[in-house]
Amino acid sequence: MKNIFKKSSEKDYVKLDNKERLSIIERACKQVSRGVFYSTVIIITSFLPVFLLTGQEGKLFHPLAYTKSFILFVDAFLVVTLAPVLISFFMKGRFRPDNHNPINRFLEKVYEPTIRACLKYRKTTLGINILALLVSIPMLMSLGREFMPPLDEQSILFMPVTLPDISNSEIKRILQVQDKIIKATPEVEQVLGKAGRANTATDNSPISMIETIIQLKPKSEWREGMTKKKIVAELDKKLQIPGVVNGWTQPIINRINMLSTGIRTDVGVKVYGQNLKDIYKVEEQIKAKLEGINGVKDLYVEPVTGGKYLDMNIKKDQISRYGLSVDDVNATVEAAIGGVPFANTIEGRERFGISIRLGQDYRNSIEKLKRIPLKSMDAGVIPLSSVVDFKLTDGPPMITSENALLRGAVMFNVRDRDLGTTVKEAIDKINTELNLPKGYFVEWSGQYENLIRGQKTLLLILPIVLVIIFLSLYLAFKSAREALLSLVTIPFALIGGAYMVYFYGVNLSIAVAVGFIALFGIAVETGVVMVIYLNDAMQQLVKEKGNSSETITKEDLRQYVIMGAAKRLRPKIMTVCVALFGLIPVLWSTGVGSDVMLPIVLPMIGGVLTSSTHILLVTPLIFLMTKEYELKKFGKLEVLDVTH
């Protein structure tokens, strides 16, 4: 392409007619349009694993993937249609050279000697990059794992559980005591506690379960150095009541867990079998083995025994003496204890049924129940105890079944340690030390179940995505070698991402995986821009000296590679800076949602930095080595036409 970017003095100024100006713009747009178009396709393709996520992780990240994909679809269309037209309208008048900009001049002044040194000391340059890549692998492997980074909901849900046969008066007393202790904490704004189930068919909480929502004051009003974890630890220490097992979570995630997995804690071990007593024995064994594991908190066995029942057995040999039937006795018991409807009341537009039964004092006393009058045909009025045996028995407080099997559960939360490592240790211990009866089995559920599902989805689709990216690069460059040259930036992008995630102390999660997925597309896009300009430099070399090993020397190759890398520095830096300037503000963001956004952004920021360094310094080196190999083996260069 004709170089019109000369020093803008009057004697060097070249005035172009409109036809020649449009011809230059057309050739320039063709040079970059294919690469930019396929870069956009690659970024969209890299988000394919996000589209295949299911469950709550899919609901959370699908809007992100759809929004970015729709924007990029429009962007790809505008790049090849509207952008050339706008350039033809606005690129008129006197043009300034790249080195007129002081920032660009400074960058070229730093970059050119650096790239010359990298091309001179090849083994050192490649060795440093490979070493950095090898170091990042154990760093990634040492990170903890979790399903999703915990979202700070600005509130706490306290879910203690006590004995299943507790009375209404005792559970009320415990609830009031707990609320007073919680409200006394300076960081607490409001406390709302509930025992038992709400007036809805979807809430099956037993009377022994308390749910207390704790609303916290703004962080500016907290004591100095106080965090949410410290508040939970302080409250947990104050609320140690005999017979009560504490549980700490957050309102929204608790409901999501209960609806999706049936477990109200972070992790649950479901025990399946045919007999409730045997299930309870297995639960107690699991609890004993989990108690010593670091990170396991709020350990609780879901009771499948311990409920109290009043059995009323009809004396069939006695009811015949009094001329009664079984239905007569059952009807009396139903009316006295359960109640029978006898009227309706209308209040405005609302209609209510009225039932009548014995008062609570009578219903709570076995002796008074025995004296319920029962009218017989032969003996007049007789006490209910004449024809009914009363007996208190033990039984399950609640029967839970899944997939036509009885089910119990051992539940616990994970604190002060990552979820994946904690559960992995627990699984290994249970698998080696627990002997299950024949026909019984356990299943791990809760957040760990979601973690495994997300990992399987990502691992399944990731190889397919890499193949699609490679094919897109091949279509862009029409060369497998150039496609691999752009694709090799992906593992080096992992270096910065791994370092950022490691030093920020963030656990690996689906959010971090989404960040790495987004990083792959950005890294490949920058690599495509570099390869386009390097190929353009090779075209200029061939045009000037011919395509033969007799006319092209290694020094010629090196100089033109440096020219292709250094003289088009601004568009490459702009590609990197656009990504960084959009992501870096998230590092300082606060408020609801920032703790979920940070794990997404960290690998992208670190990866963009290292991948851009690799692209600017190592990609030209690898490109030069491949061209030297072509020149030596084939006697000529494989010159790629990166235009349409």
C-alpha positions as CSV (number, residue, x, y, z in Angstrom):
1,M,0.0,0.0,0.0
2,K,1.3,3.5,-0.9
3,N,2.8,5.2,2.1
4,I,1.1,8.6,2.4
5,F,1.9,9.0,6.1
6,K,5.0,11.1,5.6
7,K,6.2,14.1,7.6
8,S,3.5,16.7,7.2
9,S,5.7,19.5,5.9
10,E,4.5,21.4,2.9
11,K,7.1,20.0,0.5
12,D,6.2,16.3,1.4
13,Y,2.5,16.9,1.3
14,V,0.9,14.8,-1.5
15,K,-2.6,15.7,-2.6
16,L,-4.7,12.7,-3.8
17,D,-7.7,12.9,-6.0
18,N,-11.0,11.4,-4.7
19,K,-10.7,8.2,-6.8
20,E,-7.2,7.3,-5.5
21,R,-8.2,8.1,-1.9
22,L,-11.2,5.8,-2.1
23,S,-9.0,3.1,-3.7
24,I,-6.6,3.3,-0.8
25,I,-9.4,3.1,1.7
26,E,-10.9,0.1,-0.1
27,R,-7.6,-1.8,0.0
28,A,-7.0,-0.9,3.7
29,C,-10.5,-2.1,4.7
30,K,-10.1,-5.3,2.8
31,Q,-6.8,-5.9,4.6
32,V,-8.3,-5.9,8.0
33,S,-12.0,-6.7,7.5
34,R,-11.6,-10.5,7.2
35,G,-9.5,-10.7,10.3
36,V,-11.8,-8.4,12.3
37,F,-14.9,-10.3,11.0
38,Y,-13.5,-13.7,12.0
39,S,-12.2,-12.3,15.3
40,T,-15.8,-11.4,16.1
41,V,-17.0,-14.9,15.1
42,I,-14.3,-16.4,17.4
43,I,-15.4,-14.3,20.3
44,I,-19.0,-15.3,19.8
45,T,-17.9,-19.0,19.4
46,S,-15.9,-18.8,22.7
47,F,-19.2,-18.1,24.5
48,L,-20.8,-21.3,23.3
49,P,-20.0,-23.1,26.6
50,V,-21.9,-20.3,28.5
51,F,-25.0,-20.9,26.3
52,L,-24.9,-24.6,27.3
53,L,-24.8,-24.0,31.0
54,T,-28.0,-25.1,32.8
55,G,-29.6,-24.6,36.2
56,Q,-28.9,-21.4,38.1
57,E,-25.5,-20.8,36.5
58,G,-27.3,-20.8,33.1
59,K,-29.9,-18.4,34.3
60,L,-27.2,-16.1,35.7
61,F,-24.8,-16.0,32.7
62,H,-27.2,-16.5,29.7
63,P,-28.1,-12.8,29.7
64,L,-24.4,-11.9,29.6
65,A,-23.7,-14.2,26.7
66,Y,-26.8,-13.2,24.7
67,T,-26.1,-9.5,25.2
68,K,-22.5,-9.7,24.1
69,S,-23.3,-12.1,21.2
70,F,-26.0,-9.8,19.8
71,I,-23.7,-6.8,20.1
72,L,-20.9,-8.7,18.3
73,F,-23.3,-9.9,15.5
74,V,-24.2,-6.3,14.8
75,D,-20.5,-5.3,15.1
76,A,-19.4,-8.0,12.5
77,F,-22.1,-6.7,10.1
78,L,-21.1,-3.1,10.5
79,V,-17.4,-3.8,10.1
80,V,-17.8,-5.0,6.6
81,T,-20.7,-2.6,5.6
82,L,-20.9,0.7,7.4
83,A,-17.3,1.2,8.6
84,P,-15.8,1.6,5.1
85,V,-18.5,4.1,4.2
86,L,-17.9,6.2,7.3
87,I,-14.1,6.1,6.7
88,S,-14.7,7.4,3.2
89,F,-16.7,10.3,4.6
90,F,-14.4,11.3,7.4
91,M,-10.9,10.4,6.3
92,K,-10.2,13.5,4.3
93,G,-7.7,16.3,4.4
94,R,-4.2,16.2,5.7
95,F,-3.1,13.0,7.4
96,R,-0.6,12.9,10.2
97,P,1.9,10.0,10.6
98,D,1.7,7.6,13.5
99,N,4.8,9.0,15.2
100,H,3.2,12.5,15.3
101,N,1.3,11.3,18.4
102,P,3.7,11.6,21.5
103,I,2.2,8.5,23.2
104,N,2.6,6.4,20.1
105,R,6.1,7.8,19.6
106,F,7.0,6.9,23.1
107,L,5.6,3.3,22.8
108,E,7.5,2.7,19.5
109,K,10.7,4.0,21.2
110,V,10.3,1.5,24.0
111,Y,8.9,-1.4,21.9
112,E,11.3,-1.4,18.9
113,P,14.5,-2.2,20.9
114,T,12.6,-4.6,23.0
115,I,11.4,-6.6,20.0
116,R,14.9,-6.5,18.5
117,A,16.3,-8.0,21.8
118,C,13.6,-10.7,21.8
119,L,14.4,-11.7,18.2
120,K,18.1,-11.8,19.0
121,Y,17.9,-13.8,22.2
122,R,15.3,-16.4,21.0
123,K,15.9,-19.2,23.4
124,T,15.8,-16.8,26.4
125,T,12.5,-15.3,25.2
126,L,10.8,-18.6,24.6
127,G,12.2,-20.1,27.8
128,I,10.8,-17.3,29.9
129,N,7.4,-17.6,28.4
130,I,7.3,-21.4,28.7
131,L,8.5,-21.2,32.3
132,A,5.8,-18.7,33.2
133,L,3.3,-21.0,31.6
134,L,4.6,-24.0,33.5
135,V,4.5,-22.1,36.8
136,S,0.9,-21.0,36.3
137,I,-0.3,-24.6,36.0
138,P,0.4,-25.7,39.6
139,M,-0.9,-22.3,40.7
140,L,-4.2,-23.0,39.1
141,M,-4.3,-26.6,40.5
142,S,-3.7,-25.3,44.0
143,L,-6.7,-23.0,44.0
144,G,-9.8,-24.0,45.8
145,R,-13.1,-24.8,44.0
146,E,-16.6,-23.6,44.5
147,F,-19.8,-23.5,42.4
148,M,-20.4,-19.8,42.4
149,P,-18.7,-16.9,44.4
150,P,-21.0,-16.1,47.3
151,L,-23.2,-13.1,46.6
152,D,-23.5,-10.7,49.5
153,E,-27.2,-10.3,50.0
154,Q,-26.7,-7.6,52.7
155,S,-28.6,-9.9,55.1
156,I,-28.2,-13.2,57.0
157,L,-30.6,-16.1,57.4
158,F,-30.3,-17.9,60.7
159,M,-31.8,-21.5,60.5
160,P,-31.4,-23.4,63.8
161,V,-33.0,-26.8,64.2
162,T,-34.0,-28.4,67.5
163,L,-35.6,-31.7,68.6
164,P,-38.6,-32.8,66.6
165,D,-40.9,-33.3,69.6
166,I,-40.5,-29.8,70.9
167,S,-43.7,-28.0,72.2
168,N,-45.1,-24.8,70.7
169,S,-44.4,-22.9,74.0
170,E,-40.8,-24.0,74.1
171,I,-40.0,-23.1,70.5
172,K,-41.6,-19.7,71.0
173,R,-39.4,-19.1,74.0
174,I,-36.3,-20.2,72.2
175,L,-37.2,-17.9,69.2
176,Q,-37.7,-14.9,71.5
177,V,-34.4,-15.5,73.3
178,Q,-32.5,-15.8,70.0
179,D,-34.1,-12.7,68.6
180,K,-33.1,-10.6,71.7
181,I,-29.5,-11.8,71.5
182,I,-29.3,-11.1,67.7
183,K,-30.9,-7.6,68.1
184,A,-28.3,-6.7,70.7
185,T,-25.5,-6.9,68.1
186,P,-24.6,-3.3,67.0
187,E,-24.5,-4.2,63.3
188,V,-28.1,-5.6,63.2
189,E,-30.9,-3.4,62.0
190,Q,-33.9,-5.7,62.2
191,V,-34.7,-9.3,63.2
192,L,-37.7,-11.3,62.0
193,G,-38.0,-14.9,63.3
194,K,-40.5,-17.7,62.3
195,A,-40.9,-21.1,63.8
196,G,-42.7,-23.9,61.8
197,R,-44.2,-23.5,58.4
198,A,-45.9,-20.5,56.9
199,N,-49.5,-20.6,55.8
200,T,-48.7,-22.1,52.4
201,A,-48.6,-25.6,51.0
202,T,-45.1,-24.9,49.5
203,D,-43.5,-24.5,53.0
204,N,-43.0,-27.9,54.7
205,S,-40.9,-26.7,57.6
206,P,-41.5,-28.6,60.8
207,I,-42.2,-26.8,64.1
208,S,-38.6,-27.6,65.2
209,M,-37.1,-25.4,62.4
210,I,-36.6,-21.7,63.0
211,E,-36.0,-19.2,60.2
212,T,-34.7,-15.8,61.3
213,I,-34.0,-13.1,58.8
214,I,-31.3,-10.6,60.0
215,Q,-31.1,-7.3,58.2
216,L,-27.8,-5.5,58.7
217,K,-27.1,-1.8,58.9
218,P,-25.0,-0.1,56.2
219,K,-21.3,-1.0,56.5
220,S,-20.4,2.6,57.3
221,E,-22.2,2.0,60.7
222,W,-20.3,-1.2,61.5
223,R,-17.6,-1.4,64.2
224,E,-14.1,-0.9,62.9
225,G,-12.6,-4.0,61.3
226,M,-16.0,-5.9,61.4
227,T,-16.9,-8.1,58.4
228,K,-19.9,-10.2,57.7
229,K,-18.0,-13.4,58.5
230,K,-17.0,-12.0,61.9
231,I,-20.6,-11.1,62.6
232,V,-21.7,-14.6,61.8
233,A,-18.9,-16.1,64.0
234,E,-19.8,-13.7,66.9
235,L,-23.6,-14.5,66.7
236,D,-22.9,-18.3,66.4
237,K,-20.8,-18.1,69.6
238,K,-23.5,-16.2,71.5
239,L,-26.4,-18.5,70.3
240,Q,-25.1,-21.8,71.6
241,I,-28.2,-23.3,73.2
242,P,-28.3,-26.9,74.3
243,G,-30.4,-29.1,72.0
244,V,-30.2,-26.5,69.1
245,V,-28.0,-26.9,66.0
246,N,-27.2,-23.6,64.4
247,G,-27.2,-23.0,60.7
248,W,-26.1,-19.8,58.8
249,T,-26.8,-18.9,55.2
250,Q,-28.5,-16.1,53.2
251,P,-32.2,-15.8,52.3
252,I,-32.1,-15.9,48.5
253,I,-29.4,-18.6,48.1
254,N,-31.2,-20.7,50.7
255,R,-34.5,-20.7,48.7
256,I,-32.6,-21.5,45.5
257,N,-30.8,-24.4,47.2
258,M,-34.1,-25.8,48.6
259,L,-36.0,-25.5,45.3
260,S,-33.2,-26.9,43.1
261,T,-31.7,-29.7,45.3
262,G,-34.0,-30.1,48.3
263,I,-31.1,-29.3,50.6
264,R,-31.2,-26.0,52.6
265,T,-27.4,-26.0,53.3
266,D,-24.4,-25.7,51.0
267,V,-23.9,-29.5,50.9
268,G,-26.0,-32.5,51.7
269,V,-25.4,-36.2,51.8
270,K,-28.6,-37.9,50.9
271,V,-29.1,-41.5,52.2
272,Y,-31.5,-43.7,50.3
273,G,-32.9,-47.0,51.6
274,Q,-36.0,-49.0,52.5
275,N,-36.2,-48.6,56.3
276,L,-36.2,-45.3,58.3
277,K,-34.4,-46.8,61.3
278,D,-31.5,-48.1,59.1
279,I,-31.3,-44.8,57.3
280,Y,-31.0,-43.0,60.6
281,K,-28.1,-45.3,61.7
282,V,-26.3,-44.6,58.4
283,E,-26.8,-40.8,58.9
284,E,-25.3,-41.0,62.4
285,Q,-22.3,-42.8,61.0
286,I,-21.8,-40.2,58.3
287,K,-22.1,-37.4,60.8
288,A,-19.4,-38.9,63.1
289,K,-17.0,-39.2,60.1
290,L,-17.6,-35.6,58.9
291,E,-17.2,-34.0,62.3
292,G,-13.4,-33.7,62.2
293,I,-13.1,-32.3,58.6
294,N,-11.8,-28.8,58.3
295,G,-14.4,-26.4,56.8
296,V,-17.5,-28.5,57.8
297,K,-19.8,-26.2,59.8
298,D,-23.4,-26.4,61.0
299,L,-23.4,-30.2,60.7
300,Y,-26.9,-31.5,61.2
301,V,-28.7,-34.9,60.7
302,E,-32.2,-34.6,59.3
303,P,-34.3,-36.6,61.8
304,V,-36.2,-39.5,60.5
305,T,-37.2,-40.7,64.0
306,G,-38.2,-38.9,67.2
307,G,-41.7,-37.7,66.3
308,K,-44.4,-38.2,69.0
309,Y,-47.8,-39.7,68.0
310,L,-50.9,-40.4,69.9
311,D,-52.4,-43.7,68.7
312,M,-56.1,-44.4,69.4
313,N,-56.9,-48.1,68.9
314,I,-60.6,-48.9,68.9
315,K,-61.6,-51.9,71.1
316,K,-63.7,-53.8,68.7
317,D,-64.8,-56.3,71.3
318,Q,-66.2,-53.4,73.4
319,I,-68.0,-51.3,70.8
320,S,-70.4,-54.1,70.0
321,R,-71.5,-54.2,73.7
322,Y,-72.6,-50.6,73.5
323,G,-74.2,-50.9,70.1
324,L,-71.6,-48.7,68.4
325,S,-69.7,-49.0,65.1
326,V,-66.2,-48.0,64.1
327,D,-67.5,-45.1,62.1
328,D,-69.4,-43.8,65.2
329,V,-66.1,-43.7,67.2
330,N,-64.1,-42.2,64.4
331,A,-66.7,-39.5,63.8
332,T,-66.5,-38.4,67.5
333,V,-62.7,-38.3,67.5
334,E,-62.7,-36.3,64.3
335,A,-65.2,-33.8,65.6
336,A,-63.4,-33.4,69.0
337,I,-59.8,-33.2,67.8
338,G,-59.9,-32.3,64.0
339,G,-63.1,-30.3,64.0
340,V,-66.1,-30.3,61.8
341,P,-67.5,-27.5,59.6
342,F,-70.9,-26.2,60.7
343,A,-71.3,-22.7,59.2
344,N,-70.0,-20.0,56.9
345,T,-69.4,-16.3,57.5
346,I,-69.3,-13.6,54.9
347,E,-67.2,-10.4,55.4
348,G,-67.6,-8.1,52.4
349,R,-66.6,-10.0,49.3
350,E,-64.8,-12.8,51.4
351,R,-66.4,-16.0,52.6
352,F,-64.9,-18.1,55.4
353,G,-65.8,-21.6,56.7
354,I,-66.3,-22.1,60.4
355,S,-65.3,-25.3,62.1
356,I,-65.9,-26.4,65.7
357,R,-63.7,-28.6,67.9
358,L,-62.6,-29.0,71.5
359,G,-60.4,-26.3,73.0
360,Q,-56.7,-26.6,73.0
361,D,-56.5,-27.4,76.7
362,Y,-58.6,-30.4,76.2
363,R,-56.8,-31.5,73.0
364,N,-53.4,-31.3,74.7
365,S,-54.4,-33.5,77.7
366,I,-54.8,-37.3,77.3
367,E,-56.8,-37.6,80.5
368,K,-59.3,-35.1,79.1
369,L,-59.4,-36.8,75.8
370,K,-60.3,-40.0,77.6
371,R,-63.3,-38.3,79.1
372,I,-64.8,-37.2,75.8
373,P,-68.5,-38.2,76.0
374,L,-69.7,-40.8,73.5
375,K,-73.4,-41.5,73.2
376,S,-74.4,-45.1,72.7
377,M,-77.7,-46.7,71.9
378,D,-77.6,-49.3,74.7
379,A,-75.7,-47.7,77.6
380,G,-76.3,-44.0,77.2
381,V,-73.3,-41.6,77.5
382,I,-70.0,-43.3,78.1
383,P,-66.4,-42.0,78.2
384,L,-64.3,-42.4,75.0
385,S,-61.8,-44.5,77.0
386,S,-64.4,-47.3,77.3
387,V,-64.0,-48.2,73.7
388,V,-60.6,-46.7,72.8
389,D,-57.0,-47.4,74.0
390,F,-54.8,-44.3,74.1
391,K,-51.0,-44.8,73.6
392,L,-48.1,-42.5,72.9
393,T,-45.7,-43.9,70.2
394,D,-42.5,-42.8,68.5
395,G,-42.4,-42.3,64.7
396,P,-40.9,-40.2,62.0
397,P,-41.5,-36.4,62.3
398,M,-41.5,-36.2,58.5
399,I,-41.2,-38.8,55.8
400,T,-39.2,-37.7,52.7
401,S,-38.9,-39.7,49.5
402,E,-37.2,-39.3,46.2
403,N,-37.4,-41.6,43.2
404,A,-39.7,-43.9,45.1
405,L,-37.1,-44.4,47.8
406,L,-37.1,-43.3,51.4
407,R,-34.5,-40.6,52.0
408,G,-32.6,-39.1,54.9
409,A,-29.9,-36.4,54.7
410,V,-26.9,-35.2,56.6
411,M,-26.4,-31.4,55.9
412,F,-23.6,-29.0,56.5
413,N,-22.3,-25.6,55.4
414,V,-18.8,-24.9,54.3
415,R,-16.9,-21.9,55.9
416,D,-13.3,-20.9,56.2
417,R,-12.4,-23.2,53.3
418,D,-13.4,-23.7,49.7
419,L,-16.3,-26.0,48.8
420,G,-14.6,-28.3,46.3
421,T,-11.6,-29.3,48.5
422,T,-13.8,-29.7,51.6
423,V,-16.3,-32.0,49.9
424,K,-13.5,-33.9,48.1
425,E,-12.0,-34.8,51.4
426,A,-15.4,-35.7,52.8
427,I,-16.2,-38.0,49.9
428,D,-12.9,-39.7,50.1
429,K,-13.4,-40.3,53.8
430,I,-17.0,-41.6,53.4
431,N,-16.1,-43.9,50.5
432,T,-13.2,-45.5,52.4
433,E,-14.7,-45.8,55.9
434,L,-18.4,-46.1,55.5
435,N,-20.0,-49.6,55.2
436,L,-23.5,-49.3,53.8
437,P,-26.2,-52.0,54.2
438,K,-27.2,-53.9,51.1
439,G,-29.7,-51.8,49.0
440,Y,-28.6,-48.5,50.6
441,F,-26.6,-45.8,48.9
442,V,-25.6,-42.1,49.3
443,E,-25.7,-39.2,47.0
444,W,-24.0,-35.8,47.3
445,S,-26.2,-32.8,46.7
446,G,-26.5,-29.1,47.3
447,Q,-24.0,-26.6,45.8
448,Y,-21.5,-29.5,45.1
449,E,-24.1,-31.1,42.8
450,N,-24.3,-27.8,40.8
451,L,-20.5,-27.6,40.8
452,I,-20.0,-31.1,39.2
453,R,-22.8,-30.4,36.7
454,G,-21.2,-27.1,35.5
455,Q,-17.7,-28.7,35.3
456,K,-19.0,-31.6,33.1
457,T,-20.7,-29.1,30.8
458,L,-17.6,-27.0,30.4
459,L,-15.2,-29.9,29.9
460,L,-17.5,-31.4,27.3
461,I,-17.9,-28.4,25.1
462,L,-14.4,-26.7,25.5
463,P,-12.6,-29.0,23.0
464,I,-15.4,-28.4,20.5
465,V,-15.0,-24.7,20.9
466,L,-11.3,-24.8,20.3
467,V,-11.9,-26.8,17.1
468,I,-14.4,-24.1,15.9
469,I,-12.0,-21.3,16.8
470,F,-9.2,-23.1,14.8
471,L,-11.5,-23.5,11.8
472,S,-12.5,-19.8,12.0
473,L,-8.8,-18.9,12.0
474,Y,-8.1,-21.2,9.1
475,L,-10.9,-19.5,7.1
476,A,-9.4,-16.1,8.0
477,F,-5.8,-16.9,7.0
478,K,-6.3,-19.9,4.6
479,S,-3.3,-21.5,6.4
480,A,-3.2,-24.0,9.2
481,R,0.2,-22.7,10.3
482,E,-1.1,-19.1,10.7
483,A,-4.2,-20.4,12.5
484,L,-2.0,-22.3,15.0
485,L,0.1,-19.2,15.4
486,S,-2.9,-17.2,16.6
487,L,-4.3,-20.1,18.6
488,V,-1.1,-20.5,20.6
489,T,-1.9,-17.2,22.4
490,I,-4.7,-19.0,24.4
491,P,-2.5,-20.9,26.8
492,F,-0.3,-17.9,27.3
493,A,-3.4,-15.8,28.1
494,L,-3.9,-18.3,30.9
495,I,-0.7,-17.1,32.6
496,G,-2.0,-13.7,33.6
497,G,-5.4,-15.0,34.4
498,A,-4.0,-17.6,36.7
499,Y,-1.7,-15.1,38.4
500,M,-4.5,-12.6,39.0
501,V,-6.9,-15.2,40.4
502,Y,-4.2,-16.7,42.6
503,F,-2.9,-13.5,44.2
504,Y,-6.4,-12.2,44.7
505,G,-7.2,-15.4,46.6
506,V,-10.3,-16.2,44.5
507,N,-11.5,-19.8,44.2
508,L,-12.1,-21.4,40.9
509,S,-15.8,-21.3,40.1
510,I,-18.2,-21.1,37.1
511,A,-17.8,-17.3,37.2
512,V,-14.0,-17.6,36.9
513,A,-14.5,-20.1,34.0
514,V,-16.8,-17.6,32.2
515,G,-14.0,-15.0,32.7
516,F,-11.5,-17.3,31.0
517,I,-13.9,-18.1,28.2
518,A,-14.3,-14.4,27.5
519,L,-10.5,-14.0,27.7
520,F,-9.9,-16.6,24.9
521,G,-11.8,-14.6,22.4
522,I,-10.1,-11.3,23.3
523,A,-6.6,-13.0,23.2
524,V,-7.2,-14.6,19.8
525,E,-8.6,-11.3,18.4
526,T,-5.4,-9.5,19.3
527,G,-3.3,-12.3,17.8
528,V,-5.2,-12.0,14.6
529,V,-4.5,-8.3,14.3
530,M,-0.7,-9.0,14.8
531,V,-0.6,-11.8,12.2
532,I,-2.4,-9.6,9.6
533,Y,0.2,-6.9,9.9
534,L,3.1,-9.4,9.9
535,N,1.7,-11.0,6.7
536,D,1.3,-7.5,5.2
537,A,5.1,-6.9,5.9
538,M,5.9,-10.2,4.1
539,Q,3.9,-9.1,1.1
540,Q,5.9,-5.9,1.0
541,L,9.1,-7.8,1.3
542,V,8.2,-10.1,-1.6
543,K,7.1,-7.2,-3.7
544,E,10.4,-5.4,-3.2
545,K,12.9,-8.3,-3.3
546,G,11.0,-11.2,-5.0
547,N,10.1,-14.6,-3.4
548,S,13.3,-16.5,-3.5
549,S,15.9,-17.6,-1.0
550,E,18.5,-16.2,-3.3
551,T,17.2,-12.6,-3.0
552,I,15.8,-12.7,0.6
553,T,18.2,-13.0,3.5
554,K,17.6,-13.7,7.2
555,E,18.3,-10.1,8.0
556,D,15.7,-9.0,5.5
557,L,13.2,-11.2,7.2
558,R,14.1,-9.9,10.6
559,Q,13.8,-6.2,9.5
560,Y,10.4,-6.7,7.9
561,V,9.1,-8.7,10.8
562,I,10.2,-5.8,13.1
563,M,8.5,-3.3,10.7
564,G,5.3,-5.3,10.7
565,A,5.3,-5.6,14.5
566,A,6.5,-2.1,15.4
567,K,5.1,0.2,12.7
568,R,1.6,-0.9,13.4
569,L,1.8,-0.8,17.1
570,R,-1.1,1.6,17.7
571,P,-4.0,-0.6,16.5
572,K,-2.6,-3.5,18.6
573,I,-2.3,-1.4,21.7
574,M,-5.8,0.1,21.1
575,T,-7.2,-3.5,20.9
576,V,-5.7,-4.3,24.3
577,C,-6.5,-1.0,26.0
578,V,-10.2,-1.0,25.0
579,A,-10.6,-4.3,26.8
580,L,-8.6,-3.1,29.8
581,F,-10.3,0.2,30.2
582,G,-13.7,-1.5,30.2
583,L,-12.7,-4.1,32.8
584,I,-10.4,-2.3,35.3
585,P,-13.1,-0.2,37.0
586,V,-14.7,-3.5,38.2
587,L,-11.7,-4.0,40.5
588,W,-12.8,-1.0,42.6
589,S,-16.5,-1.5,42.4
590,T,-18.5,-2.1,45.6
591,G,-22.1,-2.9,46.4
592,V,-24.3,-5.8,45.6
593,G,-23.0,-8.0,42.7
594,S,-19.4,-6.8,42.8
595,D,-18.3,-10.0,44.6
596,V,-19.7,-12.0,41.6
597,M,-18.3,-9.7,38.9
598,L,-14.7,-9.7,40.4
599,P,-14.0,-13.4,39.7
600,I,-15.2,-12.9,36.1
601,V,-13.0,-9.8,35.5
602,L,-9.8,-11.0,37.2
603,P,-8.7,-13.6,34.6
604,M,-9.7,-11.3,31.8
605,I,-7.5,-8.4,33.0
606,G,-4.5,-10.6,33.8
607,G,-4.9,-12.6,30.7
608,V,-5.2,-9.6,28.4
609,L,-1.9,-8.2,29.9
610,T,0.1,-11.5,29.4
611,S,-1.5,-12.4,26.1
612,S,-0.8,-8.9,24.7
613,T,2.8,-9.2,25.9
614,H,3.1,-12.6,24.3
615,I,1.6,-11.3,21.0
616,L,3.8,-8.3,20.9
617,L,7.1,-10.1,21.8
618,V,6.7,-13.8,21.1
619,T,4.3,-14.0,18.2
620,P,6.7,-12.0,15.9
621,L,9.6,-14.3,17.0
622,I,7.6,-17.5,16.2
623,F,6.4,-15.9,12.9
624,L,10.1,-15.1,12.0
625,M,11.2,-18.7,12.9
626,T,8.4,-20.2,10.7
627,K,9.4,-17.9,7.8
628,E,13.0,-18.8,8.1
629,Y,12.0,-22.5,8.1
630,E,9.9,-22.0,4.9
631,L,12.7,-20.1,3.2
632,K,15.3,-22.8,4.1
633,K,13.1,-25.8,3.2
634,F,11.1,-24.6,0.2
635,G,13.4,-21.8,-1.1
636,K,10.5,-19.3,-0.9
637,L,8.0,-17.8,1.5
638,E,4.4,-18.8,1.8
639,V,2.9,-15.3,1.4
640,L,-0.7,-15.2,2.6
641,D,-3.2,-12.8,1.1
642,V,-5.1,-11.6,4.1
643,T,-7.5,-9.5,1.9
644,H,-10.7,-10.6,0.3
